[in-house]
Amino acid sequence: MDQETNNLLREILLWLRFQSLDKAKAAVSSLLDTDKKKIIFEHTDGKASSRGLAAKHTVDRGAILRWWGDWFTAGIIVKKGDTYSRLFSLKELGIKLPDGVISKDPVEQES
């Protein structure tokens, strides 16, 4: 693709994200109704396994797998190989993270 096409696609992506923010924030607010869910969501980066997250954050692995299923169905995470990746960080949506949780860099989207 040429540079003009790339620039146009980037602009379209920005507008789509802008138009979707309120819907995403509403979905996330209702689905992430506990600090544990917010922490697991924020660390769902396409690299972390359910076992690793469960051990690190003292959350039942079965709960994480159920949450991932719910979040995938709602469209706020995507499947990446054997794990999942969030589409956006809570910080990007203006949602306060639980104390002591540091937001990872925004998730890079693969084309």
Secondary structure, 3 states (H helix, E strand, C coil): CCHHHHHHHHHHHHHHHHHHHHHHHHHHHHHCCCHHHHHHHHCCECCCCHHHHHHHHCCCHHHHHHHHHHHHHHCCEEEECCEEEECCCCHHHCCCCCCCCCCCCCCCCCC
